[in-house]
Amino acid sequence: MIKKIAILLALQLPLSAIADNKDGETLTIGFGSGKAPFTLFNKQMIRAEGHEKHYGIEYSIVRQAILLMHKNIKPKSIPPRELKKSIKKFRNIDAVSGVGRSSRDKLYYSKPILENTYIAVSRSSLGSKINSVSNLSSYRVSARTGSYATIRDGFAKLYHPKKGTHTNRYKEYDSNLNQHADFWEAGSEVVMITTEESFNHYRTLLAGTRDTSVEVDLAEIFPTKIRLYVAFRDRKLKNEFNEALEDLKFEGVYSRIFKHYNPELSPDFRRPDEVEISRQLKEN
């Protein structure tokens, strides 16, 4: 009955109104930095009152599940490539989110929290006819660091740093902000590999510093979805989390979180901090 009441509250109240569990255990969970809009721990946006702790799609999914477990969450922002290293090295980290599953470590993996689909984005003025991964070889391509290892469907054959056939026409970015800003630079002819959620987020975020009104083509050339998980130290916590995650999906909270972070469906709770964005772009 208690869990049912918590779910009803999550359905009826905005994300900002769900209270922490005052007497509950606090779990420290690592999240990958620089993965907007899935994680939003940077200072690129000015949030409306009551939305200060809206730290992204992935964070909100995990937080709502943790609250249903009658526990609290303490997020820790960690570079994505360091997530699994951190939980193995630091005993105070209870879990890490947004990681791939492995059978070679001693961690306990949740059911997928995200299934990301990557797309290829190009300016319409290029007249590109990108309908397969092999078509990318004709263009300069950008992606997030490590994408060659996570994106399937022949991507690594072209862009593996040691074995790829077209690495001279490929650039990886540690920062989503820099990748998207470079894509919107005047005269850019790069094809950007990203997710639709990230593309929509940064198109809105960079509108004050770049011309993001240019027409673009979105090509869905990667049929394989990338599943991301939460890796726990403790099997019992993993099992409790899986049950809570299923409840979020069944009751519709999971899908509502995606709508909340969609800039077209929910544009009012944050706006770009153009001074901070310009500062960060100058630093990199």
Secondary structure, 3 states (H helix, E strand, C coil): CHHHHHHHHHHHCCHHHCCCCCCCCEEEEEEECCCCCCCCCCCCEEECCCCCCCCCHHHHHHHHHHHHCCCEEEEEEECHHHHHHHHHHCCCCCEEEEECCCCCCCCEECCCCEEECEEEEEEHHHCCCCCCHHHHHHCCEEEECCHHHHCCCCHHHHHCCCCCCCHHHEEEECCHHHHHHHHCCCCCCCEEEEEHHHHHHHHHHCCCCCCCCCCEEEECCCCCCEEEEEEECCHHHHHHHHHHHHHHHHHCHHHHHHHHCCCCCCCCCEEECHHHHHHHHHHC
